[in-house]
Amino acid sequence: MLFAICDTQPADARRLSDLLESYLEQRDLHCRVEQFSRPELLLEFCRSYPCTAVFLQVSAAGCPNLEIAGRLWALSPETPVILTSDSLDCAPDGYRVRAFAYLLKTRLPESFTTCMDSLWETLFSPANTLCLRADREDVFLPLEQICYFEAAGHTVTAHFSAAALWSTRVFRVSIQEIADRLEGRGFLRVQRSFVVNLRYVDRFSNYMVILKNGQRIPVSVKRFSQLRQEFLRWQNG
């Protein structure tokens, strides 16, 4: 899991990071936390590395970081943005930028767990996960953390983003079943062996899907134009 924190006060950023790591450790989970003091650096980072959630400081002086919050939402509507502040001055505008939550720093220890419980319920709700069976147990995969699926023989490998618990995981399931279950959920079968998460696609070019991390995935030659149009329709909402 990958979290990003943007705060001009290093001590506040460390305190938030400690609370986050403690919350996850209680659930036997681990995470990577990136800290930023400048919002433009946070935005640049999020363009390349989809995060599980982002914590963004806003101040009372005109709330300039609210614009960054709006740009983060436009970049990745699935990524929750949690605003933190010393006052409630910017709270009403939090709704305008679709913030997931608004945390007062003075009440952070009391409100953080409630916020994270709500975040967890959202991330792992049935609408946002895919349940597959592996090693005789059900595994719930957060859709926003899956880059693509790749078929090989009688198995399918899920390839995950840096925000996930795993880098890859193998399931005994057909790629057709994966494609059917993810239809209309932001995934596209681009070739016989590949189903990609459109959130991670940068562009279609030269019969390839170019992911945002630069990776290339082959696309069906016969369906290239159709698939590119489907991606553009999804991209334009």
MOFEN-V18656 format. One record per pair of residues at least 24 apart in sequence whose C-alpha atoms are under 10 Angstrom apart, sorted by the first residue. I is the first residue (numbers start at 0). J is the second residue. Records with the same first field share a line. If there is no record, write none. Layout:
I = J  J
This chain:
0 = 28  29  30  31  32  49  50  51  52  144  160  161  162  163  164  165
1 = 29  30  31  32  33  48  49  50  51  52  53  144  160  161  162  163  164
2 = 30  31  32  33  34  48  49  50  51  52  53  54  161  162
3 = 31  32  33  34  35  41  42  44  45  48  49  50  51  52  53  54  55  80
4 = 32  33  34  35  36  38  41  52  53  54  55  56  81  82  83
5 = 33  34  35  36  37  38  39  40  41  42  53  54  55  56  57  64  82  83
6 = 34  35  36  37  38  54  55  56  57  83  84
7 = 34  35  36  37  38  55  56  57
8 = 35  36  56
9 = 34  35  36
11 = 56  83  104
12 = 36  54  55  56
14 = 104  107  108
15 = 54  83  104  107  108  111
16 = 54
18 = 107  108  111  112
19 = 111  112  115
22 = 111  112  115  116
23 = 115
28 = 164
29 = 163  164
30 = 161  162  163  164
31 = 161  162  163  164
32 = 162
37 = 64
38 = 63  64  66  67  68
39 = 64  67
41 = 67  71
42 = 67  68  70  71  74
43 = 71
45 = 71  74  75  78
46 = 71  74  75  199  211  212
47 = 199  210  211  212  213
48 = 160  161  162  199  211  212
49 = 74  75  77  78  143  144  160  161  162  163  198  199  211
50 = 75  77  78  79  80  143  144  160  161  162  163
51 = 77  78  79  80  118  122  141  143  144  160  161  162  163
52 = 77  78  79  80  81  99  118  122  162
53 = 78  79  80  81  82  98  99
54 = 79  80  81  82  83  98  99  100  101  102
55 = 80  81  82  83  84  98  101  102
56 = 81  82  83  84  85  101  102  103  104
57 = 82  83  84  85  86  87  88  89  90  93  101
58 = 82  83  84  85  86  87  88  89
59 = 84  85  86  87  88  89  90
60 = 88  89
61 = 88  89
62 = 88  89  90  92  93
63 = 89
64 = 89
65 = 89  92  93  95  96  98
66 = 96
67 = 96
68 = 93  95  96  97  98
69 = 93  95  96  97  98
70 = 96
71 = 96  98
72 = 96  97  98
74 = 198
75 = 143  198  199
76 = 198
77 = 122  127  142  143  198
78 = 122  143
79 = 118  121  122
81 = 114  118
83 = 107
126 = 184
127 = 184
128 = 181
129 = 177  180  181
130 = 180
131 = 170  171  172  177
132 = 169  170  171  172
133 = 168  169  170  171  172
134 = 169  170  171
138 = 170
140 = 164
142 = 181  184  185  186  196  198
143 = 185  196  197  198  199
144 = 196  198  199
145 = 186  195  196  198  199
146 = 186  194  195  196  197  198  199  200  210  211
147 = 186  187  188  193  194  195  196  197  199  200  210  216
148 = 174  177  178  186  188  192  193  194  195  196
149 = 173  174  190  191  192  193  194  195  216
150 = 174  175  177  191  192  193  194
151 = 192  193
152 = 192
155 = 192  193
156 = 193
157 = 194  195
158 = 195
160 = 199  212
183 = 233
185 = 230  233  234
186 = 230  233
187 = 226  229  230
188 = 218  219  226
189 = 216  217  218  219  220  222  223  225  226  227
190 = 216  217  218  219  220  221  222  223  226
191 = 217  218  219
192 = 216  217  218  219
193 = 217  218  219
197 = 229  230  231  233  234
198 = 230  233  234
200 = 230  234
201 = 230
202 = 227  230  231
203 = 227  228  230  231
